[in-house]
Amino acid sequence: LTMKNGSTYSGVVQILNEAETPAEDITTEVKEEAEEHMFWFTTSGGFSSATVTRTDKESDYVTAQTGTDHEVGVTFQLVVTPGVTAGIFTVALDHYDDVAKDGSSRSNETDIEVAFPVNVTP
């Protein structure tokens, strides 16, 4: 990924199972089971001061059944703070089957995790 220093980006995560023909959009399942999923975003290296905020909640996709309305992370905002340099942007999808989704803790089950090298331009 190449990002511009001092910029703000809006993002949408799409997960495709390209082993299927045509490719199956797994994002649909994540939305349908929003109360059981949450994306986690981390920045590291020279990119560690960049910030990521989830911009969607379970109620954007399903009627809340637990009385809570936690973030999901299919949509997010990434702020490339001034002065950051090259690093890593990691996206992980956790599944909450065996542990309760509290909105602030990782699950013990990660469905997918991908690390993207990031270059930053002035």
C-alpha positions in Angstrom: 0.0 0.0 0.0 1.2 3.5 -0.7 -0.3 6.3 1.5 0.2 10.0 1.7 1.6 11.6 4.8 -1.0 13.6 6.7 -4.0 12.1 4.8 -7.2 10.4 6.0 -8.6 7.4 4.2 -12.0 5.7 4.3 -11.8 1.9 3.9 -14.0 -1.1 3.3 -12.9 -4.6 3.9 -14.0 -7.3 1.4 -13.1 -10.9 1.9 -13.3 -13.2 -1.1 -13.0 -16.9 -1.3 -11.3 -17.2 -4.7 -11.1 -21.0 -4.4 -14.7 -20.9 -5.5 -15.8 -20.1 -9.0 -17.2 -17.5 -9.0 -15.5 -16.1 -6.0 -17.6 -16.2 -2.8 -18.0 -12.9 -1.0 -17.4 -13.9 2.7 -18.0 -10.3 3.8 -21.8 -11.1 3.5 -21.4 -13.8 6.1 -19.5 -11.4 8.4 -22.3 -8.8 8.1 -25.0 -11.4 8.7 -23.2 -12.6 11.8 -21.9 -9.2 12.9 -22.4 -10.0 16.6 -19.9 -12.8 16.2 -17.2 -10.9 14.2 -14.9 -8.0 14.7 -12.0 -6.7 12.6 -8.8 -5.6 14.4 -6.4 -3.1 12.8 -2.8 -2.7 13.9 -0.1 -0.4 12.6 3.6 -1.1 13.3 7.1 0.0 12.4 7.4 3.6 11.2 3.7 3.4 10.5 2.8 2.8 14.2 1.4 6.3 14.9 -1.2 6.0 12.2 -4.6 5.5 13.7 -7.5 3.3 12.7 -11.2 3.7 13.8 -14.0 1.3 13.0 -16.9 3.2 11.5 -19.7 0.6 11.6 -21.6 -1.2 14.3 -23.5 -4.4 14.6 -26.8 -2.6 14.1 -25.7 -1.5 10.6 -26.2 -5.2 9.6 -28.4 -7.0 12.1 -30.8 -6.4 14.9 -28.9 -6.5 18.2 -29.7 -9.6 20.1 -27.3 -9.1 23.0 -28.4 -5.6 24.0 -25.0 -4.2 23.0 -24.0 -2.6 19.7 -20.3 -3.2 19.2 -18.2 -2.1 16.3 -17.5 -4.5 13.5 -14.9 -2.9 11.3 -16.1 -3.8 7.8 -15.8 0.0 7.3 -13.0 2.0 8.9 -11.1 5.3 8.8 -7.3 5.4 8.6 -5.5 8.6 9.6 -1.9 8.8 8.4 -0.5 11.2 11.0 2.2 13.6 9.9 5.7 12.2 10.2 5.0 8.5 9.8 7.2 6.4 7.6 7.1 2.9 6.0 5.7 0.1 8.2 3.0 -2.5 8.4 -0.8 -2.3 8.4 -2.4 -5.5 9.7 -6.0 -6.5 9.3 -7.4 -9.4 11.4 -10.9 -10.8 11.6 -11.8 -12.4 14.9 -14.7 -14.8 15.4 -16.5 -14.9 18.7 -17.9 -18.4 19.2 -16.5 -19.5 22.5 -15.9 -16.1 24.1 -18.2 -13.1 24.5 -17.6 -10.1 22.2 -17.0 -7.2 24.5 -15.8 -4.7 21.9 -12.4 -4.3 23.4 -10.8 -7.8 23.6 -9.5 -10.1 20.9 -11.1 -13.5 20.5 -9.2 -16.8 20.8 -10.3 -17.5 17.2 -8.8 -15.5 14.3 -10.5 -16.3 10.9 -8.0 -14.4 8.8 -5.0 -12.1 9.3 -3.2 -10.2 6.6 -0.2 -7.8 7.0 0.2 -5.2 4.3 3.6 -3.4 3.8 3.0 0.4 3.7 5.0 3.0 2.0 4.4 6.6 2.9 4.9 9.5 0.5 5.3 13.2 1.5 
